[in-house]
Amino acid sequence: MRKLILITLLASVVLPTLALETYLTMENDTFLKRADDDYSHGTKFEVIDSNRVHLMIEQNLYAPGDLRKEEHIKGDRPYCGMLIGGIGYEFFQDPQSPWTHYGEIDFGMIGPSAHGKETQKFVHKILHCKDPKGWDNQLHDEFVVNGQWWTKYNYYITDWMALVPRVGIAAGTIQDMTEVGCDLKIGYNLRPTPNNSIMFSAPAYGWQKKLSCWVFVGADERFYLYNHILEGSMFGHKDDGLDVDINRFVGEIRAGAVLRYDSFYVSYVAVFRQEEFKHQGRSPNYGSICVGWTW
């Protein structure tokens, strides 16, 4: 946890001199529900420069439904920490085109080296939450790498309403999956100049308007061929001892609000996801808060 904080603080000082936009995103299930399980927490720091190159570092934590048990919980998701870095690029064939294409490569660690145990215990101690007991059963250390590609179309129905369908694919040792989705945005000053970012809620390089704000709803459907976080290593390490029967098709609904004033940006997104594995008995919902600044 301390290493991640130090890296984030260092990046927030040094990288703004090299880049145009910086964003800090915090995702947590307690931002939406009174529980701490499944996708427990995520922290992401991202930089986007004027050439549309994305640099990011991200830590995600996952936990089963009962944090009080020390032993592995049969049929439930395993404890998992993931710490990855990534580089992405937004491809535009025409600056005025409504099409946006984005490619990204991520690499890092899943397992104890991601410091998920230390992060969750540190945060729970500060917040006086129950201590998670089962991190000794977390997924083992493994270097992971994943690639992804997204394409979306920005269809502006009016100056205050936009429909944004998209498709995506990811492959590697973290997740192999395909996704199709669509967002409906309604608000003030929706149109960026000359185009907008691949992220459904993010602003964009070239945004020249003083104030913009909007609300949005969206839905996705994903097909998972493989999910390391639930199934363990694709190389079949026996120490994972997993027996999670995952759902290959998982739907998701999102709703949120975005505000941008001059160089400042803030958004909140509520994510409602279908059960990710059989007999989960709970919905892995969470909230996401993003704060950004254009330098």
Secondary structure as GFF3:
##gff-version 3
##sequence-region A 1 295
A	DSSP	alpha_helix	2	14	.	.	.	ID=ss1
A	DSSP	three_ten_helix	15	17	.	.	.	ID=ss2
A	DSSP	beta_strand	21	28	.	.	.	ID=ss3
A	DSSP	three_ten_helix	29	31	.	.	.	ID=ss4
A	DSSP	beta_strand	38	48	.	.	.	ID=ss5
A	DSSP	beta_strand	53	63	.	.	.	ID=ss6
A	DSSP	beta_strand	80	91	.	.	.	ID=ss7
A	DSSP	beta_strand	99	110	.	.	.	ID=ss8
A	DSSP	three_ten_helix	112	114	.	.	.	ID=ss9
A	DSSP	alpha_helix	116	127	.	.	.	ID=ss10
A	DSSP	three_ten_helix	135	137	.	.	.	ID=ss11
A	DSSP	beta_strand	142	153	.	.	.	ID=ss12
A	DSSP	beta_strand	155	158	.	.	.	ID=ss13
A	DSSP	beta_strand	161	172	.	.	.	ID=ss14
A	DSSP	beta_strand	175	188	.	.	.	ID=ss15
A	DSSP	beta_strand	211	227	.	.	.	ID=ss16
A	DSSP	alpha_helix	228	231	.	.	.	ID=ss17
A	DSSP	three_ten_helix	238	240	.	.	.	ID=ss18
A	DSSP	beta_strand	249	261	.	.	.	ID=ss19
A	DSSP	beta_strand	264	273	.	.	.	ID=ss20
A	DSSP	beta_strand	286	294	.	.	.	ID=ss21
###
